């Protein structure tokens, strides 16, 4: 099975800190394998996401590329399927089988924007996909896309190497910190 990479375009340190963090957290929690940031280099953002992975487990990777165009061209040349999540795309309900097939056979790169997305992204993508043709958040688009690709299976994913785990509770908050001997 292929993997899923999320490419976050055009990160701006002063403006996008919270949303870019949420893109990474959503990607990790809903079954992507890595997030790659482009735009302004932000070591604090990368370190913050890495700390989440350290505490909550999993093999999720976070990195930066200064050249998103080259990154997309390389991934396409390696056979990965590039999906641009945009409100101008075709409805996800019309291509979700295609996305699942591409994920299984080739791997996916899900592209989410920040500032105005260059037209080249639309042209480099194998498909431009919308979760709705109305203005919405890139975090929402990513969450819906990952859920459709994984068909809900990502909602119960656990990480054996997690130092922290949530104990689901209808009322209140229950979190357990694992002891070192409990972590694989």
C-alpha positions in Angstrom: 0.0 0.0 0.0 1.2 3.5 -0.8 1.5 6.3 1.7 -0.1 9.7 2.1 2.0 12.9 2.2 0.4 16.2 2.9 2.1 19.2 1.2 1.2 22.5 2.9 1.8 25.3 0.4 2.9 28.8 1.3 3.3 28.7 5.1 3.7 32.2 6.5 5.2 32.3 10.0 3.3 35.3 11.3 0.0 34.5 9.7 -0.4 30.7 9.4 1.1 29.3 12.6 -2.1 27.9 14.0 -3.7 26.7 10.8 -0.4 25.0 9.6 -0.2 23.3 13.0 -3.8 22.1 12.6 -3.0 20.8 9.1 -0.2 18.7 10.6 -2.2 17.5 13.6 -5.1 16.6 11.3 -2.9 14.8 8.9 -1.3 12.7 11.6 -4.5 11.9 13.5 -6.4 10.9 10.4 -3.9 8.6 8.8 -1.4 10.5 6.7 2.3 9.4 6.9 4.0 12.8 6.7 3.5 16.5 6.3 5.9 18.7 4.2 5.8 22.5 4.6 6.7 25.0 1.9 6.8 28.7 2.1 8.7 30.3 5.0 11.0 28.0 6.9 9.6 27.6 10.4 11.8 25.4 12.7 9.5 26.1 15.6 6.5 24.6 13.7 8.5 21.5 12.7 9.8 21.0 16.3 6.2 21.4 17.7 4.8 18.7 15.4 7.8 16.4 16.2 7.0 16.8 19.9 3.4 15.7 19.3 4.7 12.6 17.5 7.1 11.9 20.3 4.4 12.1 23.0 1.5 10.6 21.1 3.4 8.0 19.0 3.5 6.9 15.4 6.0 7.2 12.6 4.6 10.5 11.3 7.3 12.6 9.6 7.5 16.4 9.3 9.8 18.3 7.1 10.3 21.4 4.9 10.9 22.0 1.2 11.9 25.3 -0.2 10.8 24.3 -3.7 7.2 23.0 -3.8 7.3 22.7 -7.6 10.3 20.5 -7.6 8.8 18.4 -4.7 5.6 17.8 -6.7 7.5 17.0 -9.9 9.7 14.5 -8.1 6.8 12.8 -6.3 4.9 12.5 -9.6 8.0 11.1 -11.4 8.1 8.5 -8.6 4.6 7.5 -9.5 2.7 9.1 -6.7 -0.8 10.6 -7.4 -1.0 14.3 -6.7 -4.4 15.5 -5.4 -5.0 19.3 -4.9 -7.7 19.9 -2.4 -9.5 23.1 -3.6 -13.1 24.3 -3.6 -12.7 24.6 -7.4 -12.2 20.9 -7.9 -14.5 18.0 -8.7 -16.6 16.7 -5.8 -14.8 14.2 -3.6 -17.9 11.9 -3.7 -17.2 11.6 -7.5 -13.6 10.5 -7.2 -13.2 8.8 -3.8 -12.9 5.3 -5.3 -10.2 6.7 -7.7 -8.3 8.2 -4.6 -8.5 4.9 -2.7 -7.2 3.0 -5.7 -4.3 5.5 -6.2 -3.5 5.3 -2.5 -3.3 1.5 -2.5 -1.3 1.3 -5.8 0.8 4.4 -5.9 0.6 6.6 -2.9 -0.9 10.1 -2.6 0.3 13.6 -2.2 -2.5 15.8 -0.8 -1.8 19.5 -1.5 -3.4 22.1 0.7 -2.9 25.8 0.2 -2.3 28.8 2.3 -2.0 32.1 0.5 -3.2 32.3 -3.1 -2.4 29.0 -4.7 -0.4 29.3 -8.0 -2.1 28.1 -11.1 0.8 25.6 -11.6 -0.5 23.6 -8.7 -3.8 23.1 -10.5 -1.9 22.0 -13.6 0.6 19.7 -11.8 -2.2 17.9 -9.9 -3.5 14.6 -11.3 -6.9 15.8 -10.0 -8.3 18.9 -8.3 -10.7 17.8 -5.6 -13.3 19.7 -3.6 -15.1 18.6 -0.4 -17.5 21.3 -1.2 -17.6 24.1 -3.8 -18.1 26.7 -1.1 -15.4 28.6 0.8 -14.0 26.5 3.6 -10.9 25.6 5.6 -8.0 23.6 4.3 -8.1 21.7 7.6 -11.7 20.7 6.9 -10.9 19.7 3.4 -8.0 17.6 4.6 -10.1 15.9 7.3 -12.9 15.0 5.0 -10.5 13.7 2.3 -8.6 11.5 4.7 -11.8 10.1 6.1 -13.1 9.3 2.7 -9.8 7.7 1.6 -9.6 5.6 4.8 -13.4 4.9 5.0 -13.4 5.7 8.7 -10.8 3.1 9.7 -8.4 5.9 10.8 -10.7 6.8 13.6 -9.6 3.9 15.8 -5.9 3.9 14.9 -3.6 3.5 17.9 0.2 3.8 18.3 2.0 1.3 20.5 4.9 3.7 21.0 2.6 6.5 22.4 3.7 7.9 25.8 0.2 9.4 26.2 -3.1 7.8 25.5 -6.7 9.0 25.8 -9.2 6.8 27.6 -12.5 7.7 25.9 -15.1 9.1 28.3 -18.6 10.4 27.8 -18.0 12.9 30.6 -14.7 14.5 31.6 -11.1 14.0 30.4 -9.1 10.9 31.0 -5.5 10.7 29.8 -3.0 8.1 30.8 0.8 8.6 30.6 2.4 5.3 29.9 5.4 4.1 31.9 8.6 3.5 30.0 8.3 -0.3 30.2 4.8 -0.1 28.6 6.0 1.7 25.5 7.1 -0.5 22.5 
